[in-house]
């Protein structure tokens, strides 16, 4: 009797609760209809911007946004959050209503942000032509622009002028330097790079005709992976030969590589603009930089280009003004100021032609290399290629057969893309 | 007894205890009013009304959310609905507890009235309530904290393992849905998961058993040595032996990672090169595993050593003297006196050492990030389950699979915990010695 009563009570209680469940606003109709009227809505009191948590960058952005406040009267609240943590934070803060209007992200995460629905496309309109073609290509996904390009970066050849007589221009030059300057037992090397990191190795693949995903007008075909074609094998064998010839030691870590270069024991090294400050401090006037050497087939290696850009949060309530702010931060004057303070190159034609950059021996080399570069794929599936292809480079460095390894790797990538839910 | 039964049958629904119960079921407090316990009735009434008024909307959405996980993409955030649903369930359980308590109370009071017991005065009732419930009031804040800080995240993780939350299907743009045991199924059926899972799982077990046992054995051996009467400078030796423990593991592991670098590290270059040996510490899975086990032994033995040294001091000397009189050998004394003493006092802590190494993320990730790569699987050669889960979550966004693997890890750890509690109970048998 007693048990029966309890059961009855509980069923009654839960049943009663569940019957009336569900939100009333379940079918809200789309509120936004005609938005693009071209007129600016009323000014908000403040805009929120997440800036990358790096001292110089924070300082530069703060000075720029102060000017914006002066001109428009809109307060800009800056929050320093590490660039790579911003997506996770936005995922949490956005729906709760504490999210920013503008975030700062590298372009290769656009695809991921879009499939999660965290950012809105933007309208570059009249300023479109001011940014470089490469950077515009980078922020394009599914036929729309998703960010205002702010920083462009790639890697190129640094060399030590005291060890290298003339600017290395072709792979042949580099190999000659490697041949003559390498003395591994003495920790002296002619040519070093992170040859087990696909980010740096890609140009040697791409120069022979390899590609990550087939790309047609900004639409990636993730079922067509070009990392095991003939070009890839040729590139892979080139990389393998560096190990076999003893030019690049196995187990080279970035710390060791940069350390040796700074000690003046390495003639040429492949690295990015983020190392310029450290290298210049160590080598002084001996530091030189040139675009990446021309491959044996006469092609310029296509280095991966990364474009960091300001993007608009899906949760922003002041979309027009957020775009106004992003355009302001990335205009020529402010881009140059940002370059001055933070040392990062703006992807604007007028800025790259500005004597400040064009006459800078090192940065002009980077600027030139970006012309040969191609944006990293921004499709979300790109996240599934890094581990397998880096593993493949690891196997290649250990002397395993290149085409076998690459065929297997592409299969793994297909499997991983499948496992990540791409075709559901 | 027979009479009572008869009355019960006859009384049926009109019996006071049943009337009180039913009234309370209809709405908390009514039964108490019927029992003429007015104040109590008001308390229950106010409590239930305020509970319903404040939480109704929240629970309503929460329960709907946890069942459907949202219906309109972008509008509904599945992860938030899931969390709200879990919180609703917890709040609901608290509510139901109060509700049940109310019914029990009404019934109990009615029974007391039937049996002609006098109604306790207000003051008496409160005093009764207080003295019976005192321990519960004391643990209540802790319990509530525990539910929301420990239980809720665990439930959340458990729930994720049964959804399709992966890179291409993540909120807010997409809605999640429940997929039952599909994730566990693919873990053992789909090739890319199966191969990796079994090799990672077996290495995790081997790693746990070997690394932990070695650190315990080494700690024990050194503790016995240092405890020997003939050893001089005990204090200095002890200090030196504790040192590995004093340096933050974080720092030690990073330094070891540099030392073990096959080409540039000191171990190959300065030590082994004299013997003409070059060991591929980082690029060969076997040697990477060996290096990890050696490092963990080095990092872990000081704790065991300190523990055993402490316990060894407390072994009564007269036992050894008695053994000497009986002509016991050194080994017999160790086997029958020292070991039982040591293990009896330290077994739970030693079991915890195994559990800790099972999930020792730091050493794996800081030493070589689970590398070197292994052909045909998506985890490195030295990845243990926890570091693999990390990669799945933060590098490839397979949240559902990561949650599923975490559940399996949780089960393994619970086995350790189970034995630990069994052993802890040994403390209660104080008569044993």
Interface residues (C-beta under 8 A of the other chain):
Chain A: X5 X6 X9 X10 X12 X13 X17 X18 X20 X21 X22 X23 X26 X27 X28 X94 X95 X112 X114 X115 X116 X117 X118 X187 X249 X250 X251 X252 X253 X256 X314 X380 X383 X384 X386 X387 X388 X390 X391 X392 X394 X395 X398 X405 X408 X412 X415 X416 X419 X420 X421 X422 X424
Chain B: X21 X25 X59 X60 X61 X63 X64 X67 X71 X72 X73 X74 X75 X77 X80 X92 X96 X99 X100 X103 X164 X166 X167 X168 X169 X170 X171 X172 X173 X174 X186 X190 X191 X192 X193 X261 X262 X263 X264 X280 X282 X283 X371 X372 X373 X374 X375 X376 X378 X391 X395 X396 X397 X398 X401
